[in-house]
């Protein structure tokens, strides 16, 4: 984004979208204040937790392939200065019993963009990744340059660098926004009023609470549960050097997971939108039903982990748009307010490019992407982006 007149910008929400937006606005020469109610990438945020997959395979959705690829270099640069690694390039393999349009389109889009992707059959995957049982699998796609992002660490590292570069970071919870004209100040629950020239609201599942009239029925927070299991003693086959991040399309009922990152345990999750929840009040205790579901899948696809002890569990949430596309658009009646959200369970990896696009969009310096517009967001969930 070209540097121009410096303006005062407040970014509310220090998750992956808000932090990268603040970073790009700061690099463009603006005076930026970043605010979060509980702290960067806190435990209730959609950007919290240990790890996220980063990959470029998106079927026909080339826009997300480009965003993920262009974000990768920025993640690599942040990882290089973080002290502890942020990007763990263990590679990512997606596999399915059917070579469907998603897989064919992923291959075609990668060819068009000149990106590496390796198509594998069952025998090749079984040789390369013997810790996974590929029974019934026909096709796999392996992306060697991608892998795992250490989620909480990456956001907190980025915010730390933002502050070191002169940005202001503070704790504060915004009150719901009233009115339909240019926004002058944002009111905090503490009673303080903060003024700026422009505002970015990247509040994840809290967006509907701040803009109930505009977003109350267009952002859906759903419960998600993830589990960690101990690898066998002395077994190196579940380390990131041997095992990739992975996703089993499982006839449309997707499971995904990670190798044993930093001795946390081998991670498993079911990529199915859970029940609708309130991020402030949802019960953060894992359920036996979700654990049983994951264990049944684990024992079928990862036989070497049968009987592995549970070492940890997390309850988080997806913050979904109706169709899985991001929301990055100006408020319909407040011309200096940008709304950023709709990560929909796949947004974390795109944080750097979402931030770049959002910073430019706030100042009208980039062509509007229709898929990110508020007008395309409905009130019924029907995920189309995977």
HELIX and SHEET records of a PDB file:
HELIX    1   1 UNK A   16  UNK A   27  1                                  12    
HELIX    2   2 UNK A   62  UNK A   80  1                                  19    
HELIX    3   3 UNK A  101  UNK A  113  1                                  13    
HELIX    4   4 UNK A  122  UNK A  128  1                                   7    
HELIX    5   5 UNK A  151  UNK A  164  1                                  14    
HELIX    6   6 UNK A  204  UNK A  206  5                                   3    
HELIX    7   7 UNK A  207  UNK A  210  1                                   4    
HELIX    8   8 UNK A  212  UNK A  215  1                                   4    
HELIX    9   9 UNK A  250  UNK A  252  5                                   3    
HELIX   10  10 UNK A  261  UNK A  263  5                                   3    
HELIX   11  11 UNK A  288  UNK A  301  1                                  14    
HELIX   12  12 UNK A  303  UNK A  305  5                                   3    
HELIX   13  13 UNK A  348  UNK A  350  5                                   3    
HELIX   14  14 UNK A  351  UNK A  362  1                                  12    
HELIX   15  15 UNK A  370  UNK A  372  5                                   3    
HELIX   16  16 UNK A  374  UNK A  376  5                                   3    
SHEET    1   A 6 UNK A 168  UNK A 171  0                                        
SHEET    2   A 6 UNK A  31  UNK A  36  1                                        
SHEET    3   A 6 UNK A   8  UNK A  12  1                                        
SHEET    4   A 6 UNK A 198  UNK A 201  1                                        
SHEET    5   A 6 UNK A 337  UNK A 341  1                                        
SHEET    6   A 6 UNK A 327  UNK A 330 -1                                        
SHEET    1   B 3 UNK A  51  UNK A  54  0                                        
SHEET    2   B 3 UNK A 147  UNK A 150 -1                                        
SHEET    3   B 3 UNK A  87  UNK A  88 -1                                        
SHEET    1   C 8 UNK A 118  UNK A 121  0                                        
SHEET    2   C 8 UNK A 139  UNK A 143 -1                                        
SHEET    3   C 8 UNK A  92  UNK A  96 -1                                        
SHEET    4   C 8 UNK A 245  UNK A 248  1                                        
SHEET    5   C 8 UNK A 255  UNK A 258 -1                                        
SHEET    6   C 8 UNK A 266  UNK A 270 -1                                        
SHEET    7   C 8 UNK A 220  UNK A 229 -1                                        
SHEET    8   C 8 UNK A 310  UNK A 320 -1                                        
SHEET    1   D 2 UNK A 185  UNK A 187  0                                        
SHEET    2   D 2 UNK A 193  UNK A 195 -1                                        
END                                                                             
